[in-house]
Amino acid sequence: MKSKTRKDEIINTAAKLFKEKGYSAVTMRDLATAMGMKAASLYNHINSKQDILKVIIICIAEEFTNGMDIIISSEESNIDKLKKIVSLHVDITSHNTSGMASLNNDWMHLEGHLEYYLKLRNEYEANFLKIIKTGITASEIKNNNPEIIMFSMLTTLRSLYLWIPKKEDLNANDLANGLSQVLIDGINN
């Protein structure tokens, strides 16, 4: 496992501050204070607050994209693919709740990378919708509006960053299984 660099520590601290205050309200001075260093010293490790936001959001978006690519190309049933998507969200969120807060709340502040981020998000959602539609066609999923199904699932999955930190004894597998039972079995009853 790769050891954390000072830059990694800065990015993690910034993500926590962005979650607490919002990206726009956090200054480089706030970040330096939280790191116990002078603001000028931050620039030895990072170029700007915008670069930090880009690293946080693009890394997570690419992690979701890579996970979805594996899921979409598998030979599993569409129901099992949906369960894998739930597990993907639980896994990524449980390891980085602060980064997920930035992904959900601060993506619109990306400069120079917004188009790339939106491309990744749109492709992810298109693949998610494709799984649902294919599941409906294959009679694996009850014939309901696929966009409402996706919206309902994504709304829950995207808000996990708010709920997970409140659970001290969280077991990611149990959470993924429980969410799958509610979200997926719920669309089929």
Disulfide bonds with the S-S distance in Angstrom:
none
